[in-house]
Amino acid sequence: MSKELPILGQARGKLPFAPEGWPFIIPTAVLLLVSYWLAWTTITFVLFMLLLFLLNFFRDPNHQMPKGDDLFICPANGKVIRAEMTEDGHQRVDIFMNVFDVHVNRAPMAGRITAMDYIPGKFVNASFDSASEENERNRFEMECENGSKIAFTQISGLLARRIVSYVRIGDQLAAGERIGMIRFGSRLNCEIPADYILHVSVGDKVTAGLSIIARQGKQESVSDAEI
């Protein structure tokens, strides 16, 4: 994890991409212009494709958040690869983010960060279940405004080499507020209380800050919006 510079904090949410991408996007754009001016056709094409990839990877769209204190809102873009009850009585929803997904992560509910635990580890493929225990990861615990206690964990992947956190212990967060990002390709695991009804299944595509993962004590179906 790393401490963010003030300029990054000021820019967060005001641009269509995460400011962590600037150190990658700006040099690539400069090299692209130079190679184009020198008529280096092959290099220009490679740099152009790389720039498109970086702009796509670091994109950070704003959403109209779903309203409701009983909603567990999706914290990450990607594909649901696990959705089940665990032996300790919690529900577990794991989301895999490939390199083409938005990698900015969001708070699933409004509340206060009560604990953070950063654990160094390996960088195996994040789609493997063993990554939850072996890979570098950052676990958050939160006491929500509705009284629920939840947890969610950022997990590095095969290509991911850096977990970035935007928040600290004691921070009070709104639902959907940005809490960090992982680059490049990773996983986010959610621990949800047993009294919530899941609204996702394995294989579902979900969107951070928009899709609804679970609702407390409600059985009716919920329509999830996708980008």
Secondary structure in CASP SS format (residue, H / E / C, confidence):
PFRMAT SS
TARGET T0000
AUTHOR 0000-0000-0000
METHOD secondary structure of the structure
MODEL  1
M C 1.00
S C 1.00
K C 1.00
E C 1.00
L C 1.00
P H 1.00
I H 1.00
L H 1.00
G H 1.00
Q H 1.00
A H 1.00
R C 1.00
G C 1.00
K C 1.00
L C 1.00
P C 1.00
F E 1.00
A C 1.00
P H 1.00
E H 1.00
G H 1.00
W H 1.00
P H 1.00
F H 1.00
I H 1.00
I H 1.00
P H 1.00
T H 1.00
A H 1.00
V H 1.00
L H 1.00
L H 1.00
L H 1.00
V H 1.00
S H 1.00
Y H 1.00
W H 1.00
L C 1.00
A C 1.00
W C 1.00
T H 1.00
T H 1.00
I H 1.00
T H 1.00
F H 1.00
V H 1.00
L H 1.00
F H 1.00
M H 1.00
L H 1.00
L H 1.00
L H 1.00
F H 1.00
L H 1.00
L H 1.00
N H 1.00
F H 1.00
F C 1.00
R E 1.00
D C 1.00
P C 1.00
N C 1.00
H C 1.00
Q C 1.00
M C 1.00
P C 1.00
K C 1.00
G C 1.00
D C 1.00
D C 1.00
L E 1.00
F E 1.00
I E 1.00
C C 1.00
P C 1.00
A C 1.00
N C 1.00
G E 1.00
K E 1.00
V E 1.00
I E 1.00
R E 1.00
A E 1.00
E E 1.00
M E 1.00
T C 1.00
E C 1.00
D C 1.00
G C 1.00
H C 1.00
Q E 1.00
R E 1.00
V E 1.00
D E 1.00
I E 1.00
F E 1.00
M E 1.00
N C 1.00
V C 1.00
F C 1.00
D C 1.00
V C 1.00
H C 1.00
V E 1.00
N E 1.00
R E 1.00
A C 1.00
P C 1.00
M C 1.00
A C 1.00
G E 1.00
R E 1.00
I E 1.00
T E 1.00
A E 1.00
M E 1.00
D E 1.00
Y E 1.00
I E 1.00
P C 1.00
G C 1.00
K E 1.00
F C 1.00
V C 1.00
N C 1.00
A C 1.00
S C 1.00
F C 1.00
D C 1.00
S C 1.00
A H 1.00
S H 1.00
E H 1.00
E H 1.00
N E 1.00
E C 1.00
R E 1.00
N E 1.00
R E 1.00
F E 1.00
E E 1.00
M E 1.00
E E 1.00
C E 1.00
E C 1.00
N C 1.00
G C 1.00
S C 1.00
K E 1.00
I E 1.00
A E 1.00
F E 1.00
T E 1.00
Q E 1.00
I E 1.00
S C 1.00
G C 1.00
L C 1.00
L C 1.00
A C 1.00
R C 1.00
R E 1.00
I E 1.00
V E 1.00
S E 1.00
Y C 1.00
V C 1.00
R C 1.00
I C 1.00
G C 1.00
D C 1.00
Q E 1.00
L E 1.00
A C 1.00
A C 1.00
G C 1.00
E C 1.00
R E 1.00
I E 1.00
G E 1.00
M E 1.00
I E 1.00
R E 1.00
F C 1.00
G C 1.00
S E 1.00
R E 1.00
L E 1.00
N E 1.00
C E 1.00
E E 1.00
I E 1.00
P C 1.00
A C 1.00
D C 1.00
Y E 1.00
I E 1.00
L E 1.00
H C 1.00
V C 1.00
S C 1.00
V C 1.00
G C 1.00
D C 1.00
K E 1.00
V E 1.00
T C 1.00
A C 1.00
G C 1.00
L C 1.00
S C 1.00
I E 1.00
I E 1.00
A E 1.00
R E 1.00
Q E 1.00
G C 1.00
K C 1.00
Q C 1.00
E C 1.00
S C 1.00
V C 1.00
S C 1.00
D C 1.00
A C 1.00
E C 1.00
I C 1.00
END
